[in-house]
Amino acid sequence: MEVTNSLKASKGSREEIKNYFSDSAKTKHCPITDILSRLSDKWTIHTIITLGKSESLRFTELKKLIPGISQRMLTVTLRTLEEDGLLTRTIFPQIPPRVEYKLTPLGRSLVGQLIELSDWANENMVHILRSREEYILKKV
C-alpha cells in the first residue's frame, strides 16, 4: 500500500483518510504502521539523530553520545537500522578491528523529518503536559 499525497493528513480530508485506513486489507502492509513500529522504540530516533550530526561514528562514540543506552540495545538498534537500509556498517581490516556507522542517503532523508518532529514536540510539550494534567484532574 502506498500513501499518496491526496491522503496525507496535511492535504487529505479526515474522511478520506478514515475511509482509506478502515479497510484492514489495505492496512495489513501499511507503510506508516510498519515504519512507526520500527522507529517508535526508546533508542532508534536518538540513534538516527546522533548519527545525523556526524559523517560517521564508531560504536563507542555512539554509546557515549546516547546517554543511558546499553551496549546490547545499541547493537540491536544499529542492526535494525542497517536491516532497514538507514545506515551502513563498515569494518576496517586493522588490529583491533574498527567499525564505523554512517547514515545512508535514505537515513539522512529521515533526519530532517525527525528534527521537524522534535521541534514540534519541543514547541508543544507544555500544552500536552497541561492537557494531561487537566485530564487526570477531570478523572479524579
C-alpha positions in Angstrom: 0.0 0.0 0.0 1.3 3.4 -0.9 0.1 6.6 0.8 -0.5 9.2 -1.9 -0.3 12.9 -1.5 -4.0 13.1 -1.5 -4.2 11.0 1.6 -1.6 12.9 3.6 -3.1 14.5 6.7 -1.9 17.9 5.6 -3.7 17.6 2.2 -6.4 14.9 2.5 -9.7 15.3 4.4 -10.2 13.4 7.6 -13.0 11.4 5.9 -10.7 10.4 3.0 -8.0 9.2 5.5 -10.6 7.4 7.7 -12.1 5.6 4.7 -8.8 4.6 3.3 -7.5 3.1 6.6 -10.7 1.5 7.6 -10.1 -1.4 5.2 -8.0 -3.9 7.2 -6.6 -5.5 4.0 -5.1 -2.1 3.0 -3.5 -1.5 6.4 -2.1 -5.0 6.7 1.1 -3.7 5.0 0.6 -0.1 5.8 3.9 1.8 5.4 3.0 4.2 8.3 2.3 1.4 10.7 5.4 -0.5 9.6 7.8 2.5 9.8 6.4 3.8 13.1 6.7 0.3 14.7 10.4 0.3 13.7 11.1 3.9 14.8 9.0 4.2 18.0 11.2 2.3 20.4 13.2 4.2 23.0 16.5 4.4 21.2 16.1 4.4 17.4 15.2 8.1 16.9 18.1 9.1 19.2 20.5 7.0 17.3 19.4 8.4 13.9 19.6 12.0 15.1 23.0 11.3 16.7 24.4 9.8 13.5 22.9 12.7 11.6 25.1 15.1 13.4 28.3 13.4 12.2 29.7 11.9 9.0 30.3 8.6 10.7 30.7 7.3 14.3 32.2 4.3 16.0 30.2 2.1 18.3 31.9 3.6 21.5 31.3 7.1 20.3 27.6 6.4 19.7 27.3 4.8 23.1 28.9 7.9 24.8 26.6 10.3 22.8 23.4 8.4 23.7 23.0 8.6 27.5 21.5 5.6 29.1 21.6 3.2 26.2 23.1 -0.2 27.0 25.6 -2.0 24.7 23.0 -4.6 23.9 20.3 -2.1 22.9 22.7 -0.1 20.8 23.7 -3.3 19.0 20.1 -4.2 18.4 19.2 -0.7 17.2 22.1 -0.5 14.8 21.3 -3.9 13.3 17.7 -2.9 12.8 18.7 0.4 11.1 21.2 -1.5 8.9 18.5 -4.0 8.0 16.1 -1.2 7.0 18.8 0.4 4.9 19.1 3.5 7.0 22.7 3.1 7.9 25.8 1.3 6.7 28.3 -0.6 8.9 31.9 -0.5 7.6 34.5 -2.8 9.1 38.1 -1.7 8.6 40.6 -4.5 8.5 43.1 -3.5 11.2 44.0 -4.7 14.6 42.0 -4.1 16.6 39.1 -4.0 14.1 37.5 -0.7 13.6 33.8 -0.4 12.8 32.1 2.8 11.7 28.4 3.5 11.3 27.1 6.0 8.8 23.6 7.0 7.6 22.7 6.1 4.1 21.1 8.8 1.9 17.7 7.2 2.9 18.7 7.6 6.6 19.8 11.2 6.0 16.5 12.0 4.4 14.8 10.8 7.6 16.9 13.1 9.8 15.1 16.2 8.6 11.7 14.7 9.3 12.8 13.7 12.8 14.1 17.2 13.5 10.8 18.6 12.5 9.0 16.1 14.8 11.5 17.1 17.6 10.8 20.8 17.0 7.1 20.1 17.1 7.4 18.2 20.4 9.5 20.9 22.0 7.1 23.6 20.9 4.0 21.7 22.1 5.2 19.8 25.2 3.9 22.4 27.6 0.5 22.2 26.1 0.5 18.4 26.1 1.6 18.2 29.7 -1.1 20.7 30.7 -3.7 18.7 28.8 -2.6 15.5 30.6 -2.8 17.2 33.9 -6.3 18.6 33.2 -7.4 15.1 32.0 -6.2 13.5 35.2 -7.9 16.1 37.3 -11.2 15.6 35.5 -11.0 11.8 36.2 -10.5 12.3 40.0 
